[in-house]
Amino acid sequence: PPTAESLWVVRVIPWMMEEEPELWKKAHKYLMLSAYLHSKLVGKYIDSISGQTGRMPLQYKKQKWDSRLGMKSQIFQIPKRMLYPIVPARTVLGKITKEASRASGISEGIPVIAAGSDKACETLGVGCVDSFTASVSLGSQATVQINTKDYFEVLKFIPPFPSVIPQYFSPEITVYRGFWMISWFKELFKSVEDEADEKEVSTEEIYNRKLNTIPAGSDGLLLQPFWGNEVKRPESRGAIIGFKENHSGLHIYKAIIEGIGFALREGIDKIEQKTKTDIQRIGISGGGSSSDEICQIMADIFNKPVHKVQTAETSALGAAICGFVGLGVYPDFPSGVDGMVRYERTYEPDPKTKEKYERLYQGIYVRIYGKLQALYKELEKIESGEQ
């Protein structure tokens, strides 16, 4: 089953202990790639708290390694000696060693400063320092995330990752296939490839230029973007409803964009319900944000202003802010954001279009999963051969 498959990776270490004991005896450390790279740069195993995401025995609420008898320690079964110190983002981890300088060309003695995971840095890089601003990432996984000092689980038993802002959390909703679906669509409908070759642009650019020729709501075509199984809804599948004879490949393309937008809107609503706070603005990033048309669609679906910052490399910008805060150039992260993040383009919701999207979202989209859930489960049984 999908849920079991998603959890299998955390059982790799116990399996290795049991099945490959001699190999396990040779293991010195169990660490994230960032901690390994730090060991090569500064000569010691150390990492940012914010870099420990997913498959580590972290006590997320207290932002430290789990105790010996804690649930995560029991699941992962990693001895404490195999872990390493974790520190807040902005901490100076050490300085470039002579060996690292010789191997990399980086000057010896330059300080190495803790940042965080790619998503945590991206969220900071779009200007999100509180629960009034949300970070929407339109990547192969589409996500919506905030920074907050309050610990809460948007989805029960799915803990928020540590923010790069010390003692803050980054609750997140993920659309697991996100803009990967654009690649799926391109493989399915290759009709514009010749036009793209002729104009020397990407196929996405051709479709994006034509998005405004299709009305909001894609002439009654709605898409639920669960191409990848949801952790809390493991039986979920993708669905497209409303086909008519006038629908073209371009309608499907726009329905994909809108479906991702509706799923992210659902995430925004859940975060607002948990925080009892209205998100006032959206900072947007990721590959999909390179299209003005897509950004406008998101603003209309979210019914909130969407801001794009001065660079597409928002993760790098967030990491740079961590560096300058660590060096004392800025006294704290909000000051760093004020000094280094610039909103260069704002997309305001269109009054008529946002009303249409609101009706489609509230009247149809949020009801699709409930209507199809039993059918998804039955499909799972048939495919697995279960009687």
C-alpha positions as CSV (number, residue, x, y, z in Angstrom):
1,P,0.0,0.0,0.0
2,P,1.2,3.6,-0.7
3,T,1.5,4.5,3.0
4,A,3.6,1.4,3.8
5,E,5.8,2.2,0.8
6,S,6.3,5.8,2.0
7,L,7.3,4.5,5.4
8,W,9.7,1.8,4.2
9,V,12.7,4.1,4.0
10,V,12.7,4.6,7.8
11,R,13.1,0.8,8.2
12,V,16.3,0.6,6.1
13,I,18.6,1.1,9.1
14,P,17.0,-1.7,11.3
15,W,17.0,-3.9,8.2
16,M,20.7,-3.2,7.7
17,M,21.4,-4.0,11.4
18,E,19.7,-7.3,11.1
19,E,20.6,-8.4,7.6
20,E,24.0,-6.8,7.1
21,P,25.5,-6.6,10.6
22,E,29.1,-6.6,9.4
23,L,28.5,-3.7,7.1
24,W,26.6,-1.9,9.9
25,K,29.6,-2.3,12.3
26,K,31.7,-0.3,9.8
27,A,29.3,2.7,9.8
28,H,30.6,5.6,11.7
29,K,27.9,8.3,11.4
30,Y,24.3,8.5,10.2
31,L,23.9,12.0,8.8
32,M,22.4,14.4,6.3
33,L,24.6,15.3,3.3
34,S,24.9,18.8,4.6
35,A,26.5,17.5,7.9
36,Y,29.0,15.4,5.8
37,L,29.9,18.5,3.7
38,H,30.4,20.5,6.9
39,S,32.8,17.9,8.2
40,K,34.9,18.3,5.0
41,L,34.8,22.1,5.2
42,V,35.4,22.8,8.9
43,G,36.7,19.4,10.2
44,K,33.8,18.4,12.4
45,Y,30.4,16.8,12.1
46,I,27.8,19.5,12.8
47,D,24.7,20.8,11.1
48,S,21.7,23.2,11.3
49,I,18.6,22.2,13.2
50,S,16.6,23.4,10.2
51,G,18.5,21.0,7.9
52,Q,17.1,17.9,9.7
53,T,14.0,17.1,7.7
54,G,12.1,13.8,7.3
55,R,14.2,10.8,8.0
56,M,16.1,11.7,11.2
57,P,15.1,11.0,14.8
58,L,14.3,14.6,15.6
59,Q,11.9,15.7,18.3
60,Y,10.3,18.4,16.2
61,K,8.5,20.3,18.9
62,K,11.7,20.7,21.0
63,Q,14.0,20.9,18.0
64,K,16.5,18.4,19.4
65,W,17.4,14.7,18.9
66,D,14.8,12.4,20.4
67,S,15.5,10.8,23.8
68,R,16.7,7.2,23.9
69,L,13.2,5.9,24.8
70,G,11.4,8.3,22.5
71,M,9.1,7.1,19.7
72,K,11.4,8.3,16.9
73,S,14.4,6.8,18.5
74,Q,12.5,3.5,18.7
75,I,11.5,3.7,15.0
76,F,14.9,4.7,13.6
77,Q,17.1,2.8,16.1
78,I,20.1,4.9,15.4
79,P,22.7,5.0,18.3
80,K,23.3,8.5,19.7
81,R,27.0,8.1,19.0
82,M,26.2,8.0,15.3
83,L,24.4,11.4,15.4
84,Y,26.1,14.9,15.6
85,P,25.5,18.3,17.2
86,I,22.8,20.4,15.6
87,V,22.6,24.2,16.1
88,P,20.3,27.1,15.1
89,A,20.7,28.6,11.7
90,R,23.0,31.7,11.7
91,T,25.5,29.8,14.0
92,V,29.1,29.9,12.9
93,L,29.9,26.2,12.4
94,G,33.6,26.7,12.1
95,K,36.2,28.0,9.6
96,I,37.5,26.6,6.3
97,T,40.4,24.4,7.1
98,K,43.7,24.3,5.3
99,E,42.8,20.9,3.8
100,A,39.4,22.2,2.6
101,S,41.0,25.3,1.2
102,R,43.5,23.2,-0.8
103,A,40.8,21.0,-2.1
104,S,38.2,23.6,-2.9
105,G,40.0,26.9,-3.6
106,I,38.0,28.6,-0.9
107,S,40.3,30.8,1.3
108,E,41.4,29.3,4.6
109,G,39.7,30.8,7.6
110,I,36.5,31.9,6.0
111,P,33.6,31.2,8.4
112,V,31.0,28.6,7.5
113,I,27.5,29.6,8.8
114,A,24.5,27.3,9.3
115,A,21.5,27.9,7.1
116,G,18.8,25.3,6.6
117,S,16.9,23.0,4.2
118,D,16.1,24.2,0.7
119,K,12.4,24.8,1.5
120,A,13.2,26.6,4.8
121,C,15.6,28.9,3.0
122,E,13.2,29.4,0.2
123,T,10.4,30.4,2.6
124,L,12.7,33.0,4.2
125,G,13.9,34.1,0.7
126,V,10.4,35.2,-0.4
127,G,10.1,37.4,2.7
128,C,8.1,35.0,5.0
129,V,9.0,35.7,8.7
130,D,5.5,35.2,10.3
131,S,2.1,33.7,9.8
132,F,0.8,36.7,7.9
133,T,2.9,35.8,4.9
134,A,2.8,32.4,3.2
135,S,5.5,31.0,0.9
136,V,4.1,29.1,-2.2
137,S,6.6,27.1,-4.1
138,L,5.6,26.0,-7.6
139,G,8.2,23.2,-8.1
140,S,8.0,19.5,-8.9
141,Q,6.4,19.4,-5.5
142,A,4.1,22.3,-4.9
143,T,4.0,23.6,-1.4
144,V,2.6,26.3,0.9
145,Q,4.4,27.1,4.1
146,I,4.6,29.7,6.8
147,N,7.0,30.6,9.6
148,T,5.4,30.7,13.1
149,K,6.6,30.5,16.7
150,D,3.7,28.2,17.6
151,Y,4.0,24.5,17.2
152,F,1.0,22.8,15.4
153,E,0.4,20.1,13.0
154,V,-1.6,21.2,9.9
155,L,-2.3,17.5,9.3
156,K,-2.3,15.3,12.4
157,F,0.9,13.4,13.1
158,I,2.7,15.3,10.3
159,P,5.0,17.6,12.3
160,P,6.2,21.0,11.0
161,F,9.8,21.2,10.1
162,P,12.2,23.5,12.0
163,S,12.4,27.0,10.4
164,V,15.7,28.7,9.8
165,I,14.4,31.3,12.3
166,P,15.5,29.9,15.6
167,Q,12.7,28.4,17.8
168,Y,10.2,28.9,14.9
169,F,8.4,26.2,12.9
170,S,7.4,25.9,9.2
171,P,4.1,24.0,8.9
172,E,3.6,22.9,5.3
173,I,1.0,21.4,2.9
174,T,2.5,19.6,-0.1
175,V,1.0,18.7,-3.5
176,Y,3.3,15.8,-4.1
177,R,3.5,15.8,-7.8
178,G,2.9,19.6,-8.3
179,F,4.4,21.0,-11.4
180,W,5.8,17.6,-12.3
181,M,2.3,17.2,-13.9
182,I,3.4,19.7,-16.5
183,S,6.1,17.2,-17.6
184,W,3.4,14.5,-17.6
185,F,1.2,16.7,-19.8
186,K,3.9,17.5,-22.2
187,E,4.6,13.7,-22.8
188,L,0.9,13.1,-23.3
189,F,0.3,16.0,-25.6
190,K,3.3,16.8,-27.8
191,S,1.3,18.9,-30.3
192,V,3.1,22.2,-29.7
193,E,6.7,20.9,-29.9
194,D,7.1,22.0,-33.5
195,E,5.9,25.5,-32.7
196,A,8.2,25.7,-29.7
197,D,11.2,24.5,-31.8
198,E,10.3,27.1,-34.5
199,K,10.1,30.0,-32.0
200,E,13.1,28.6,-30.0
201,V,11.2,28.6,-26.7
202,S,10.1,25.9,-24.3
203,T,6.8,24.1,-24.8
204,E,5.7,25.5,-21.4
205,E,6.2,29.0,-22.7
206,I,3.9,28.3,-25.7
207,Y,1.2,27.0,-23.4
208,N,1.6,29.8,-20.9
209,R,1.2,32.4,-23.7
210,K,-2.1,30.8,-24.6
211,L,-3.5,30.5,-21.0
212,N,-5.5,33.7,-21.3
213,T,-7.4,32.3,-24.3
214,I,-9.1,29.8,-22.0
215,P,-11.6,31.3,-19.5
216,A,-11.2,30.8,-15.7
217,G,-12.5,27.4,-14.8
218,S,-11.3,25.9,-18.1
219,D,-14.8,25.9,-19.5
220,G,-16.1,23.6,-16.8
221,L,-13.0,21.2,-16.6
222,L,-11.8,20.7,-13.0
223,L,-8.7,18.7,-12.0
224,Q,-7.8,17.2,-8.6
225,P,-4.0,17.0,-8.6
226,F,-3.4,13.9,-6.5
227,W,-1.1,12.2,-9.1
228,G,1.1,11.3,-6.1
229,N,-0.4,9.6,-3.1
230,E,-1.1,11.9,-0.2
231,V,0.3,10.8,3.2
232,K,-3.0,11.4,5.0
233,R,-5.1,10.3,2.1
234,P,-3.2,7.2,0.8
235,E,-6.0,6.0,-1.5
236,S,-6.2,9.3,-3.3
237,R,-5.7,9.6,-7.1
238,G,-5.8,12.3,-9.7
239,A,-9.1,13.1,-11.2
240,I,-10.3,15.3,-14.1
241,I,-14.1,16.0,-14.3
242,G,-16.3,17.9,-16.7
243,F,-15.0,16.8,-20.1
244,K,-17.0,18.1,-23.1
245,E,-16.4,18.0,-26.8
246,N,-15.0,21.5,-27.0
247,H,-12.1,20.8,-24.6
248,S,-8.6,20.8,-26.0
249,G,-5.2,20.0,-24.7
250,L,-4.9,23.6,-23.7
251,H,-8.0,23.2,-21.5
252,I,-6.3,20.3,-19.7
253,Y,-3.1,22.3,-19.3
254,K,-5.0,25.2,-17.7
255,A,-7.0,22.8,-15.5
256,I,-3.7,21.3,-14.2
257,I,-2.5,24.8,-13.2
258,E,-5.9,25.6,-11.6
259,G,-6.0,22.2,-9.9
260,I,-2.6,22.8,-8.3
261,G,-3.9,26.3,-7.3
262,F,-7.0,24.8,-5.7
263,A,-5.0,22.2,-3.7
264,L,-2.7,25.0,-2.4
265,R,-5.7,27.1,-1.6
266,E,-7.0,24.2,0.5
267,G,-3.6,24.2,2.3
268,I,-3.8,27.9,2.9
269,D,-7.3,27.5,4.4
270,K,-6.1,24.7,6.7
271,I,-3.1,26.8,7.9
272,E,-5.4,29.8,8.5
273,Q,-7.8,27.6,10.5
274,K,-5.0,26.3,12.7
275,T,-3.4,29.7,13.3
276,K,-6.7,31.6,13.5
277,T,-4.9,34.2,11.4
278,D,-5.7,35.5,7.9
279,I,-2.7,35.2,5.6
280,Q,-2.4,38.6,4.0
281,R,0.1,38.0,1.2
282,I,1.8,35.3,-0.7
283,G,5.5,35.1,-1.7
284,I,5.8,32.9,-4.7
285,S,8.8,31.0,-6.1
286,G,9.7,27.8,-8.0
287,G,9.7,27.1,-11.7
288,G,6.0,27.8,-12.2
289,S,6.4,31.3,-10.9
290,S,8.4,32.3,-14.0
291,S,5.1,32.6,-15.8
292,D,3.2,35.9,-15.2
293,E,0.0,34.1,-16.3
294,I,0.4,31.3,-13.7
295,C,1.2,33.9,-11.0
296,Q,-2.0,35.7,-11.8
297,I,-4.1,32.5,-11.8
298,M,-2.7,31.8,-8.3
299,A,-3.6,35.3,-7.1
300,D,-7.1,34.9,-8.4
301,I,-7.6,31.4,-6.8
302,F,-6.0,32.4,-3.4
303,N,-7.8,35.8,-3.5
304,K,-4.7,37.3,-2.1
305,P,-1.9,39.5,-3.5
306,V,1.0,37.4,-4.8
307,H,4.5,38.8,-4.7
308,K,7.6,37.8,-6.7
309,V,11.0,38.8,-5.4
310,Q,14.1,40.0,-7.3
311,T,15.5,36.6,-8.0
312,A,14.3,33.1,-8.9
313,E,17.0,31.7,-6.6
314,T,15.0,32.2,-3.4
315,S,16.6,29.3,-1.6
316,A,20.1,30.8,-2.2
317,L,18.7,34.2,-1.1
318,G,17.4,32.7,2.2
319,A,20.7,31.0,2.8
320,A,22.5,34.3,2.2
321,I,20.3,36.1,4.8
322,C,21.3,33.4,7.3
323,G,24.9,34.2,6.5
324,F,24.6,37.9,7.0
325,V,22.6,37.5,10.2
326,G,25.3,35.1,11.4
327,L,28.0,37.6,10.6
328,G,26.1,40.4,12.5
329,V,25.4,42.5,9.5
330,Y,21.8,42.3,10.4
331,P,20.7,41.8,14.1
332,D,17.9,39.4,13.3
333,F,16.0,37.6,10.5
334,P,13.2,40.2,10.0
335,S,15.9,42.9,9.6
336,G,17.7,40.6,7.1
337,V,14.6,40.2,5.1
338,D,13.9,43.9,5.1
339,G,17.4,44.6,3.9
340,M,17.7,41.8,1.3
341,V,14.3,40.9,-0.1
342,R,12.6,43.1,-2.6
343,Y,9.2,42.6,-4.1
344,E,9.6,43.4,-7.8
345,R,6.2,42.3,-9.1
346,T,2.8,42.0,-7.4
347,Y,-0.2,40.2,-8.8
348,E,-3.5,41.4,-7.4
349,P,-6.7,39.3,-7.6
350,D,-9.0,40.2,-10.5
351,P,-12.4,41.0,-9.0
352,K,-14.5,39.0,-11.5
353,T,-12.1,36.1,-11.9
354,K,-11.6,35.5,-8.2
355,E,-15.4,35.3,-7.8
356,K,-15.6,32.5,-10.4
357,Y,-12.8,30.6,-8.8
358,E,-14.4,31.0,-5.4
359,R,-17.6,29.4,-6.7
360,L,-15.6,26.6,-8.3
361,Y,-13.5,26.0,-5.3
362,Q,-16.2,26.1,-2.6
363,G,-19.0,24.6,-4.7
364,I,-17.1,21.8,-6.5
365,Y,-13.4,21.3,-5.8
366,V,-13.6,20.8,-2.0
367,R,-16.3,18.2,-2.5
368,I,-14.6,16.1,-5.1
369,Y,-12.4,14.0,-2.8
370,G,-15.3,13.1,-0.5
371,K,-17.4,12.0,-3.4
372,L,-14.6,9.9,-5.0
373,Q,-12.9,8.5,-1.8
374,A,-14.9,5.2,-1.8
375,L,-14.2,4.7,-5.5
376,Y,-10.5,5.3,-5.0
377,K,-10.5,2.6,-2.3
378,E,-12.3,0.2,-4.5
379,L,-9.8,0.8,-7.3
380,E,-7.0,0.0,-4.9
381,K,-8.6,-3.3,-4.0
382,I,-9.1,-4.3,-7.6
383,E,-5.6,-3.4,-8.6
384,S,-4.1,-5.2,-5.7
385,G,-6.2,-8.3,-6.3
386,E,-7.9,-8.0,-2.9
387,Q,-11.3,-9.7,-2.8
